[in-house]
């Protein structure tokens, strides 16, 4: 019992913004957003709460959309290039065309998949060309074309692919 009383006499009070004697902040409202996502009335109040200031102004609500971080650029109707179609959608922007803005591609949304020489599937051959990628074959890259017969030699200007068929440039 004696040890409990002695311990309570020497207990250190918990540190909080309200109990810090050195924290005397003005009531001038100059909001800041803390690293914890909370808005403080000014930077002094944030410091008294042991919170680092992220930026000036009220904290913005977290973005409602989550998008993958893959880079598959699209051009919005507003002329801004977005990292992918999800990023454009999350900002409420319709897609003008696939690829970066200002390239003058103007490809349609027609879904006629092609496999590019980079091993990626493109929505159509126009989009593959717009991305500066040559066509490997028609169809999705995950679907390997079926060729029942492979000629022994490829025509002039064509090359044999790893899967057997000849690959000729698109004219």
Buried (B, 14 or more C-beta within 10 A) or exposed (E): EEEEEEEEEEEEEEEEBEEEEEBEBEEEEEBBBBEEEEBBBBBBBBBBBEBEBBEEEEBEEEEEEEBEEEEBBBBBEEEBBBBBBBBBBBEEBEBBBBBBBEBEBEBEEEEEBBBBEEEBBBBBBBBBBBBEBEBBBBBEBEEBEEEEEEEEEBEEEBEBBEEEBBBEEEE
